[in-house]
């Protein structure tokens, strides 16, 4: 087993989904890709999902982040109440997102 400190994804006391533990720049990029935001805090960084987007959205993004981090061989603990089942999916799929306009062409793309 990897002796590195686990990256913990959990629901905080205020209901927010946040990340605790040690992580490097690559793990931070994975978390950002899954929708987590980083804010400066008194003791380093506060990494969390946006507020008030619904439990299903939060659970989907937290599960997706945990799956991607696990695939990248990071030791991850995901709070059991955040886990969403992905039956029959061998690889993580991104949660549905809203189309965004492509500035160069004006076309709408999915990110």
N, C-alpha and C positions, 0 to 999 in steps of 0.2 A: 504494500500500500504506500501511496505517496505520503511523505511526512510533511508536506507543505500545509500551511493553514488553509482550512476550508473557506470557500466563498459561500456565505450564507445569504439566501434570498428569503426574506420573511416579511410578514405583515407586522408593522410597528404598533406601538400602543395607541397611536392616533388613527389607525386604520390604513396608513400609507404602506405601500410595498417598497421596501428598501433593501440595500445590500450592505452586509457587514463582512469584515475579514480583509485579508491582504489580497491584492490583485495587481497585476502589472498592466502595462499599456495595452497589450493585445486583449486581455480580458476586459479592460475598460472599453475598447472598441466594440467587442462583442455585446457588452451590456448596452452601449449606445445604439447599436444596430437593432436591439430588441426593444428600444424605446425608453431606456433609463436615461435620466438626466443627472448631471454632476454639478454640485454647488459647493463653494468653499464653506467650511465650518471651522469652529474653534479647534477641533482636533483632527484636521485633515480635510477630507472630502465627504460630502453627504451624497450618496447615490440613491436615487429613488425614481419610481414611475410617476408620471403626472397624476395629480389628484382628480378625483370625481369623474373617472371615465367608466365606472362600473366594475363590479367584481369579476364578471366574465372576461372583460377586456384585460384587467390586471392579471387575472389568473393565467390567461392565454399568453401574455407577454412574459410573465415570470417563468412559466413552464418552458417557453421557447428559449429564453435566455439560459435556463438551466441545462436544457438539451444541447445547446450550442457549446456552452462551457464544458460540459461533460465530453462532447465529441472532440474538443481541443485538449482533453486530458487534464482539465483542472478538477481538483477535488471540490465538489459542490454539495451543499445541503439546501434543498428546497423545502420550505414549510409544507407539510402535507395538505393543508387547506388551500394552497396555491396551485397544487398539481392538477392539470387537466389531462384526461386520457387522450391518447393519439392512436387508436386502434388501426393496425395495418399500415402505418407510416414508418418506413425504415429510416428516414432522415427527417430532421426538423423542417417544418414548413413555416414560413412567416405568417403571422396573423394578418387578417385582411386589413388593408390600409386604404385610405382615400386617394383617388387619383390626384396627381399634382401636375400643373402645366409645365411643359418643357419650354423654358424661356427662349431657347435658340429657335425652335420651330413653331412654337405656339401649340403644339400637339399635347394632348394629355397622356401622361405616362403613369405607370404604377411603380412605386418605390417601396 
